[in-house]
Amino acid sequence: MKRILLGAAAALLFNTGVGMAAAPENGKVGTSAEDQARTLKNNQLLAAQGNAEAQFNLGLMYQRGHGVAQDYAAAVKWFRLAAAQGNPSAQDNLGVMYKKGQGVRQDYAEAARLFRLAAAKGESNAQVNLGVMHEYGMGVAQDYAAALDLYRRAAAQKDARGQMSVGWMYDRGQGVKQDYAEALKWYRLAVAQGEAQAQANLGFMYSAGKGVTQDFKEAVKWYRLSAAQGNPQGQNNLGSKYDKGEGVAQDYVRSYMWFSLASQTGHEGATKNLDIVKEKMNSLQIVNAVKMAGECRQRNYADCG
């Protein structure tokens, strides 16, 4: 019998792009078209005058497709101009573009260089991103101790990804002696700030009974919170609980739905799990599950069950 795959994520590798620097106050983009148009115009005027923060904000708009058509090459252009003036958020975001190969040729070494510049200025997102590069040996030598040090520096600034990352290292025993109690401490600090990957990892601690009494209902609680934020590991693990009937009533339709949603993000385990649970379902159940997945996406993963 094929086994459904459940686990804590090698979370940091998947979260690197998510943890991009947030825009400063004047870089926040309103939700209405009018607000976005006004923000775009203001940033264009200031950026043309050489204002580094406006250049960064304009890059962010192109990167995310806020108020303009998403254009990675244009985002790189504006991030590069701001980064050349020493703007740490621009350096960090430009590093993300190099790491992911968005608007530029993928270059881990250049990404690490840019993260290092921003991290040295105390940019917590960059500290986490550089930590990821050291943890996985991407563009730099693999060095768990260096990764942990960077994660700690970010966590000291109450950065939720930094806190989650420190917990991950204790969970795995990388760069430090394995200590589930310490991992739980850091995961809980991160989930208090709503960090989705920490929610998924905390759920796995309860599912596996790592440092806590095994509690499937508590695991489901954290997986559900993570899944509702679009986190693929939370979605995959919630699908596993529905497949097994652990902490929830067994429901192959909901299991398929969550595996499908996670699979669409490129989560390989979810893709394998989708094939496994499909073998247990009839055609009508599959049709309903596909419909539910589409409706869940339209609701931005809210109230999907």
C-alpha positions as CSV (number, residue, x, y, z in Angstrom):
1,M,0.0,0.0,0.0
2,K,1.3,3.4,-0.9
3,R,1.7,5.8,2.0
4,I,0.5,9.4,2.2
5,L,3.5,11.7,2.7
6,L,3.3,13.9,5.8
7,G,6.1,16.0,7.2
8,A,7.6,19.2,8.3
9,A,8.8,21.3,5.4
10,A,12.4,22.1,4.6
11,A,10.5,25.3,5.0
12,L,13.0,28.0,4.5
13,L,13.9,27.0,1.0
14,F,10.3,27.5,-0.1
15,N,9.8,30.7,1.9
16,T,12.7,32.6,0.6
17,G,10.7,34.5,-2.0
18,V,7.8,35.1,0.3
19,G,9.9,36.9,2.8
20,M,10.7,39.8,0.7
21,A,11.2,43.2,2.4
22,A,8.0,45.0,3.1
23,A,7.7,48.4,1.6
24,P,8.3,51.4,3.9
25,E,5.2,53.5,4.9
26,N,5.3,55.6,1.7
27,G,5.7,52.4,-0.4
28,K,2.5,50.8,0.7
29,V,0.1,50.4,-2.2
30,G,-3.6,51.0,-1.7
31,T,-6.1,48.4,-2.7
32,S,-8.2,50.6,-5.0
33,A,-7.2,51.4,-8.6
34,E,-7.3,55.1,-7.7
35,D,-4.9,54.6,-4.8
36,Q,-2.6,52.5,-6.9
37,A,-2.5,55.0,-9.7
38,R,-1.7,57.8,-7.3
39,T,1.1,55.8,-5.7
40,L,2.5,54.9,-9.1
41,K,2.6,58.5,-10.2
42,N,4.2,59.8,-7.0
43,N,6.8,57.1,-7.1
44,Q,7.6,57.7,-10.8
45,L,8.1,61.4,-10.2
46,L,10.4,60.8,-7.2
47,A,12.3,57.9,-8.7
48,A,13.1,59.9,-11.8
49,Q,14.7,62.5,-9.4
50,G,16.9,59.8,-7.9
51,N,15.0,59.1,-4.7
52,A,16.2,55.7,-3.6
53,E,13.1,54.9,-1.6
54,A,10.8,55.8,-4.4
55,Q,12.9,53.6,-6.8
56,F,12.6,50.7,-4.4
57,N,8.8,51.3,-4.1
58,L,8.5,51.4,-7.9
59,G,10.4,48.2,-8.2
60,L,8.1,46.6,-5.6
61,M,5.0,47.6,-7.6
62,Y,6.5,46.1,-10.8
63,Q,7.6,43.0,-8.9
64,R,4.1,42.4,-7.4
65,G,2.0,43.8,-10.2
66,H,0.4,46.4,-8.0
67,G,-0.9,49.3,-10.1
68,V,1.0,48.2,-13.1
69,A,1.4,45.0,-15.2
70,Q,3.8,42.7,-13.4
71,D,7.2,43.2,-15.0
72,Y,10.2,41.5,-13.4
73,A,12.7,43.2,-15.8
74,A,11.4,46.6,-14.8
75,A,11.4,45.6,-11.1
76,V,15.1,44.6,-11.4
77,K,15.9,48.0,-13.1
78,W,14.4,50.0,-10.2
79,F,15.7,47.7,-7.4
80,R,19.2,48.0,-9.0
81,L,19.1,51.8,-9.0
82,A,18.0,51.9,-5.4
83,A,20.4,49.2,-4.3
84,A,23.3,51.2,-5.9
85,Q,22.4,54.0,-3.4
86,G,22.7,51.6,-0.5
87,N,19.0,51.0,0.1
88,P,18.9,47.7,2.1
89,S,15.4,46.7,1.1
90,A,16.2,47.1,-2.5
91,Q,19.4,45.0,-2.1
92,D,17.4,42.3,-0.4
93,N,14.6,42.3,-3.1
94,L,17.2,42.4,-5.9
95,G,18.8,39.4,-4.3
96,V,15.5,37.5,-4.3
97,M,15.2,38.3,-8.0
98,Y,18.7,36.8,-8.7
99,K,17.9,33.8,-6.5
100,K,14.7,33.0,-8.4
101,G,15.9,34.1,-11.8
102,Q,13.1,36.7,-12.2
103,G,14.0,39.4,-14.7
104,V,17.7,38.3,-14.6
105,R,19.6,35.2,-15.1
106,Q,19.5,33.1,-11.9
107,D,22.7,33.6,-10.0
108,Y,23.0,32.3,-6.4
109,A,26.4,33.9,-5.8
110,E,25.0,37.4,-6.7
111,A,21.9,36.8,-4.6
112,A,24.1,35.9,-1.6
113,R,26.3,39.0,-2.2
114,L,23.2,41.3,-2.2
115,F,21.7,39.6,0.8
116,R,25.0,40.1,2.6
117,L,25.1,43.8,1.9
118,A,21.5,44.3,3.2
119,A,22.1,41.9,6.2
120,A,25.1,43.9,7.3
121,K,22.8,46.9,7.6
122,G,20.4,45.0,9.9
123,E,17.8,44.1,7.3
124,S,16.1,41.2,9.0
125,N,14.6,39.7,5.8
126,A,18.0,39.7,4.2
127,Q,19.5,38.0,7.3
128,V,17.0,35.2,6.9
129,N,17.5,35.0,3.1
130,L,21.3,34.8,3.5
131,G,20.8,32.2,6.2
132,V,18.9,30.1,3.7
133,M,21.7,30.4,1.3
134,H,24.2,29.1,4.0
135,E,21.8,26.4,5.2
136,Y,21.4,24.9,1.7
137,G,24.8,25.8,0.2
138,M,23.3,28.1,-2.5
139,G,26.0,30.4,-3.9
140,V,28.0,30.0,-0.7
141,A,29.5,27.0,1.2
142,Q,26.9,25.1,3.3
143,D,27.4,26.3,6.9
144,Y,24.7,25.5,9.5
145,A,26.4,27.6,12.1
146,A,26.5,30.6,9.9
147,A,22.9,30.1,9.0
148,L,21.8,29.8,12.6
149,D,23.7,32.9,13.5
150,L,21.9,34.9,10.8
151,Y,18.5,33.5,11.8
152,R,19.2,34.5,15.4
153,R,20.1,38.0,14.4
154,A,16.8,38.3,12.5
155,A,14.9,36.7,15.4
156,A,16.4,39.2,17.8
157,Q,14.6,41.9,15.8
158,K,11.3,39.9,16.4
159,D,11.3,38.8,12.7
160,A,8.8,36.0,12.5
161,R,10.7,34.2,9.7
162,G,13.8,34.5,11.8
163,Q,12.0,33.0,14.8
164,M,10.6,30.2,12.7
165,S,14.0,29.5,11.2
166,V,15.8,29.3,14.6
167,G,13.1,26.8,15.6
168,W,13.7,24.8,12.4
169,M,17.4,24.5,13.2
170,Y,16.7,23.2,16.7
171,D,14.0,20.9,15.3
172,R,16.5,19.4,12.8
173,G,19.6,19.6,14.9
174,Q,21.5,21.7,12.3
175,G,24.2,23.9,13.7
176,V,23.0,23.2,17.2
177,K,22.1,20.1,19.3
178,Q,18.6,18.9,18.5
179,D,16.2,20.2,21.1
180,Y,12.4,19.9,20.4
181,A,11.5,22.0,23.5
182,E,13.6,24.9,22.1
183,A,12.2,24.4,18.6
184,L,8.7,24.6,20.1
185,K,9.6,27.8,21.8
186,W,10.7,29.5,18.6
187,Y,7.8,28.1,16.6
188,R,5.3,29.5,19.1
189,L,6.9,32.9,19.0
190,A,6.6,32.9,15.2
191,V,3.0,31.6,15.2
192,A,2.1,34.4,17.6
193,Q,2.8,36.7,14.7
194,G,0.8,34.5,12.3
195,E,3.8,33.0,10.5
196,A,2.3,30.3,8.2
197,Q,5.2,28.0,7.9
198,A,5.7,28.0,11.7
199,Q,2.0,27.0,12.0
200,A,2.6,24.1,9.7
201,N,5.8,23.0,11.6
202,L,4.1,23.4,15.0
203,G,1.2,21.3,13.7
204,F,3.8,18.6,12.7
205,M,5.3,18.7,16.2
206,Y,1.8,17.8,17.6
207,S,1.1,15.2,14.9
208,A,4.4,13.4,15.6
209,G,4.5,14.0,19.3
210,K,7.9,15.8,19.1
211,G,8.4,17.6,22.4
212,V,4.7,17.5,23.2
213,T,2.0,14.9,23.8
214,Q,0.8,13.6,20.4
215,D,-2.5,15.4,19.7
216,F,-4.0,15.1,16.2
217,K,-6.7,17.7,16.8
218,E,-4.2,20.3,17.8
219,A,-2.2,19.4,14.8
220,V,-5.2,19.9,12.6
221,K,-5.8,23.3,14.2
222,W,-2.4,24.5,13.2
223,Y,-2.5,22.9,9.8
224,R,-5.8,24.6,9.1
225,L,-4.4,28.1,10.1
226,S,-1.4,27.5,7.9
227,A,-3.5,26.2,4.9
228,A,-5.8,29.2,5.1
229,Q,-2.8,31.4,4.4
230,G,-2.0,29.4,1.3
231,N,1.0,27.6,2.8
232,P,1.5,24.4,0.7
233,Q,2.9,22.4,3.6
234,G,0.0,23.2,5.8
235,Q,-2.4,22.3,3.0
236,N,-0.6,19.0,2.3
237,N,-0.5,18.0,5.9
238,L,-4.2,18.9,6.4
239,G,-5.0,16.8,3.4
240,S,-3.2,13.9,5.0
241,K,-5.2,14.2,8.2
242,Y,-8.5,14.1,6.2
243,D,-7.2,11.0,4.3
244,K,-6.3,9.2,7.6
245,G,-9.2,10.6,9.7
246,E,-6.8,11.8,12.3
247,G,-8.1,14.8,14.3
248,V,-11.0,15.1,11.8
249,A,-13.6,12.8,10.3
250,Q,-12.1,10.9,7.3
251,D,-13.0,12.7,4.1
252,Y,-11.3,11.8,0.9
253,V,-13.0,14.7,-1.0
254,R,-11.5,17.3,1.3
255,S,-8.2,15.4,1.4
256,Y,-8.1,15.6,-2.4
257,M,-9.0,19.3,-2.4
258,W,-6.1,20.2,0.0
259,F,-3.6,18.0,-1.9
260,S,-4.7,19.6,-5.2
261,L,-4.3,23.1,-3.8
262,A,-0.8,22.3,-2.5
263,S,0.2,20.5,-5.6
264,Q,-0.6,23.5,-7.7
265,T,2.2,25.4,-5.9
266,G,4.7,22.8,-7.0
267,H,4.7,20.8,-3.7
268,E,6.0,17.4,-4.9
269,G,4.7,15.5,-1.9
270,A,1.2,16.8,-2.4
271,T,1.3,15.8,-6.1
272,K,2.2,12.2,-5.0
273,N,-0.4,12.2,-2.3
274,L,-3.0,13.4,-4.8
275,D,-2.4,10.3,-7.0
276,I,-2.7,8.1,-3.9
277,V,-6.0,9.4,-2.6
278,K,-7.4,9.5,-6.1
279,E,-7.3,5.7,-6.2
280,K,-9.7,5.6,-3.2
281,M,-12.3,7.8,-4.8
282,N,-15.1,7.4,-7.3
283,S,-15.5,9.8,-10.3
284,L,-18.2,11.9,-8.7
285,Q,-16.1,12.5,-5.6
286,I,-13.2,13.6,-7.7
287,V,-15.5,16.1,-9.6
288,N,-16.7,17.5,-6.3
289,A,-13.2,17.8,-5.0
290,V,-12.0,19.7,-8.1
291,K,-14.9,22.0,-7.8
292,M,-14.3,22.6,-4.1
293,A,-10.6,23.4,-4.8
294,G,-11.6,26.0,-7.4
295,E,-14.1,27.6,-5.0
296,C,-11.5,27.6,-2.2
297,R,-9.0,29.4,-4.4
298,Q,-11.6,32.0,-5.2
299,R,-12.1,32.6,-1.5
300,N,-8.3,32.9,-1.0
301,Y,-8.4,29.7,1.0
302,A,-10.8,31.1,3.6
303,D,-13.5,28.8,5.2
304,C,-12.5,25.8,3.0
305,G,-13.0,23.2,5.7
